[in-house]
Each structure stands twice: as structure tokens, then as C-alpha cells.
């Protein structure tokens, strides 16, 4: 049985968020790491939403391919 999960971490410089790092884990091993740099410092939540959406879709595809 395949297990897949993700984590989203922040890269900060002082109080500013520079980027979000998405790590996709498959069976407990880091299978993929993707960087989402913040392009608009006043709207970093948009970048976070994109990173989370990417992670959810990727994990869903991994789980569907394991069936």
C-alpha cells in the first residue's frame, strides 16, 4: 500500500517570508521538493495557497496511480 503526504515549510528572512518549500513524501521517503518563491511580499498568502494546492494535487495523483 502506497502512502503519500506533504509538508509546506517557510523560508524567512527576518519577518518577511521569502519562499515556501513543498516536500512530497512517498512511503516515508522525500520523493520531490519544489520551491515557491514569494513574488509579492504584501500578498504572500497567494503563494502559500498555490503551494498547498500543488501539494494536494500531487499527493492525489500519487494515490490514484497506486490503485
N, C-alpha and C positions, 0 to 999 in steps of 0.2 A: 504494500500500500504506500502510495506516494503522499508525503506531507509537504506542504508549501506554506510559507509565511513570509512576511516582510517587516522591515523596520525603516522608519524615516528619522534621520538624525539631522541636527542643525550644525552648521559651521558658522561660528560667530566671531566677529572682530569688535571687541568692546561690547556695546549694547546693540550693534547692528547685526542682523542676520545676513551673512554673505551668500549662503547656499544651503540647499537641502540635499542630503545624501540618502538615496534609496538603496537598500540591500535586500535582495530576494534570496531566500533560503529554500533549498530543496533537499529534503531528508536530512536537515540539520547542517548542511554544508552551504556556504555562501556561493550561490551559482552566478550571481550578477550584481554589479554595483553601478549605479547611474547617478550622475551629478546634475542637479537642477539649480543653476545659479540664479540669484535674485536679480532681475533686471530693473525693477522699480522699487527702491527702498521704502517708499510710502505705501506700497501695496504688496508686501511680502506674502500675505495670506493667499494671494492668487497663485504664487509659485508653489506654496505648500499644497494647495488643492490639486494642482497639476501633478505634483509628485505623488500624492496619495492615490489619485485616480490611476496613474500609470502603474503603481504597485498593485492595486486591487485587480486591474485588468490582467496584468502579467500573472499573478497568482491564480486567477480564474482560468486562464489559458493552460497553465501547468496542470491544474487539477482536472480540467476537461480532457487533456491529452493522455492522462493516466488511466482514464476509464476504459 
